[in-house]
């Protein structure tokens, strides 16, 4: 598992993951986002396809699960005209009896698919292995709700967690944000907003995040941004790569595989953070592609990567107290 920024495709794709792509194609299943722009039901069609694909190709791992609580945040308290569902997940007692860290998590899915259920196992793993209380956010999805809905919901949930830290992990120094793919995009953007608002974060946990949407002009980006992709992609709330300054941002944990279509994006963001003096823990996994955190039940390489990244998050929480 390299920490180099000069990597590339150094090993074949994990054959277990490669087999998913082969079977997907042989079965004639459409791309996850095909038709998602069709209103009024395109988004929900893609979401249902996502649920079916996950259940068939890469079921959730079975993990010891602690207490869970479903809550609704009144976004109006944070300038957002929305009610934001969240799920608070505590680690299983056998893993950590009294967590003192808090992790606000944003699920992936191209801003179109995914929800708290699809990424619940991710959050349970984070809770158990990073020994933290996880707040997973059911932000509004595109194309029904375009930018800045998802960003606004994510930032509001983070501010809520900061204000309610006593009922969560309890230690304001041990607050972090994170997510995978589109969720990583939201986490990186929220990290910029937190710096600007004076909210100190122990880490920004970015698993194959999209940080420069000007390079992506597919259906998910159009669903999220509408037809003004080129203009909005330069907004730091959309593309944190374009933030006027990256100095003073929270320490970053970035995990990506060279088979990922966002690989170069991740390398570039790690570099721009480092040049700004931000501490970066960069993890490159030679046999993995986009989405590997979802494959832990079927891929040993994915499981090892996920566990290492969780240990990185735990270490950042511990370092925040020093």
N, C-alpha and C positions, 0 to 999 in steps of 0.2 A: 504494500500500500504506500505509494509514493507521496511525498509532500512537495514534489518538484512542481514548478510552474512551467517547465519546458517539456512536458510529457507529450502525450498523443496516444494513438492506438498502439499499445505495447503488448497486447495479448488478445487472443480471440474472445469474442463475446461468450459469456457463460452459456454453455450448450443448453442448459435448462431454460434460460431466458430466450435464447435463439429459437427454441422449439415452440415457444408461445407465438412468436411472430410467424413461424411457418404454418402452424395449425390455424391461426387467425386468418391468414391469406387463403389457405386451402378450403376453409369453411365459408369463404365469401362474406365474412362479417364486414360491414362498412367501417370506415375510419370512425373513431370515437366521436368526432365533431361534425361528421357529414350531416348536413341539413340543419345544423343548430341555429342558423340564421333565419330559418323559416318561421315566421310568426303565424299564429300565436303559440304553436306547440313544439317548435323545433328544439328549444332548450330542454324541455322535459323528455323528448324522444332520446336525445343524447344522454341525459341522466339515467334513463332506464337502461339504455345500451351499456352504459358504464357499470351499473349495478350488476347486470347479467355477465358481462365480461369478467369482472372481478371474481364473482362467485364461481365461474366456470374455470378460468385459467389460473387464478392465484388467490385462493381462499385465505381468510385471515388466520394468523397463527393463534394458537390457544395459549393464553398467558394468564398468570394469577392476577386477579382483578380486585382492586380496593374499592372503596366507597365512591359512588358517582352521584352527582346532583345536577339536575337540569334547572336552569334559571333563565330569566329574561331581563336584559338590561334595558332601561329606558334611555334610548339614544338621545332624547330631547335634552337630557341633563348635560350632554356633551356636544350639543349643537347639531345633532343628527335626527332627522325626522323619521325615525324607525325604531321598532322594538327588535332587539338583537338577542336571539337565543344563544346561550352558551351552555356547555357541559363542563362541570368541574370534576376532575378525576384525581383521586388520591392514590398513592402507591399502595400495593398490598402490604399488609402489616409484616409479612415475612421478609419483605424487601427493605422497608423503611417505616418504622413505627411513628416517627414524629418529623415529617418533612418540614424544612424551613425555607425552601426555595419555591419560586413561582414561575411557571413557564406559560406564556400566552401563545397558543398555537393556531396557525391558519392553514387549513387543508389545501391541497393542490387540486387540479382539475381544470386548468385553462380558464379560470373565472366563470366557467359554464357548468361543469359537472362536479360531483363530490359533495360531501356534507359531513356532519359530525359522526355519522355511522360509518361511512366509508373509511374514515381515518381514525376510528376509535382505537384500533389495535396499535397504531403508531403512538397515540397518546398514552395508552397503557404502558407501552414499552418505555416511553420517556419518563413517565411517573415512577416506574419501578427502577429503572437502571440509572437515571439521573437523580433519583431520590427527590422528586419535586411534586408540587401540586400543579396540575395542568388545567388551564382554562382554554378549551377548544371552542372556536367561534364559528357560528353558522351565519356567516356574512351573506348578504344578498348576491344573487348570481345573475350573470348576463345570459342571453341578451335582454331579458325582461328588465333588468336593472343595470344600466351601463355605468361606467366610471362617472363620478367618484364613489358610487354606492359601496362597493366592496372595500375600498380604501377607507372611507369614512367609518364604516362599521368596525373595521379592524382597529383603527386608531381609537375609536370610542371604547372598545372592549379593553384595550391596553390601559387607557386612562382609568377605566373602572377598576381594573385589577390593581393598579397603582394606589387608588384611593381606598380600596378594600383589602389591602395586603394583610391586615391583621386577621381576617377571616380565612385567608388562604395560607401561604407559606409562613407569613408573619415577619419576614425580614426584607425590608425595602431594598437593601443592597443586593439581594438575591432575586431580582426580577429580570427575566429574559423574554425575548420574543423569537419566534421561529416558524418555519413552515417549509413545505416542499413544493417545488415548481412554481405555480402561480401563488401558492401560499408563501414561498420563499420571496417572491417579488413583493408581496404585501408586507412581509416582515422587514425586508430591507428598507422599504419606503417608510414604514412606521418607525424604524430605528432612526431615520433622518429626522422625522417629526419629533420624536422623543428628545433627541439632542437639542433641537431648537426650542422645545418647551421646558427644558431643564429637568427632564425625567432621566435619571441615570439608569442604564441597563447593564447587567452583568455580561450579557452576550446577545448577539444576533445570530441565530442558528439557521443557516441557509443551505438547504439540501437541493441541489441542482436548480437554483433560482433563475428566473428570467429577470435580468436587471436592465436590459436595453431593448425595449420593444420596437424600436425603429428598425431592427434587423429581422423582426418577425411580422409577417403580414398575412397570416393564415386566418382561418375561420374564428379561432378563439380570440385573437386580437381584434378582429372586426366586431365580434359579438360584444367584447368588453368596451371598445373605444368608439364603435360606430365607423363611419366613413372617414373621419378625420384622424386616421391612424398616424400619418406622418407628423401632423401638428401636435397631437396629444402625446405622442411617444417621447417628445422632448421635455414634457412636464416631469419634474423629479418625483412627483407622487405616483407617476406611471413607470418611469425609468429612473430608479435611484442612481444609475450610472451618471446621469446628467445633473445630479445635485451640484449647485454652485461650489460647494466645498464638502469634502468628506472628512476633514479634520475633526477630531473630537468624537467620532462615532464610536459606538460600543464595539468591543472586541468581536471579531467575526469568526464563526466556524463555517467553512464551506466544504461540502462534500459532493463530488461529481465523478462520473466515469468518462473515459475518453470516447466511448461509443455513444455518448449523449449528444443530441443535436444542440444542446446549450453548453457544450463543453467550452468552446472559445469564449462565450459570454462569461462563464464562470471564471476562467483564467484572467480575462480582462478586468473583471470586477475585483478579484483578489489583488491584482496588481495596482489598480487605482486606489484601493484602500491602503495598501502598504506604502505607496508613495505619499499618502496623506498622513502617515504615521500611525495608522490604525493597526493594532495587533490582529494578525490573521492566522488561524489554524486551518491550513488548506489540506484536504484529504482527497487524493486521487486514487480511484479503484480500477485497476487495469482491465478487469473483465466485465465491467458493469455499464449499463446504459441508463436512460431516463426511466424513473419510476422504481428504482431498485428497492427503495424502502418498503414498497408494497409486496415484495417477493420473498420476504424472510421465511415464509412457511415452506417454500419450495427450493430456494437457492441458498446453499451454504455460504457463498461469497456475499450475497446480499445480507444475510444474517450477520456475518462478521463485520461488514461495513456499518450496519445499523448499530451494532453494539459498540463499536469503536466511537462512532459519533456521539452516542449517548454518554460514553465515558468522558469525551471532550466537554460536553455540556456540564456534566457533574463537576469536572475540574474547574470550569469557569465560575460556577457557583461558589465553589470553595475559595477560589482566588479572590472573589469579590469582597470577602471579609478581611482580607489582609491589608 
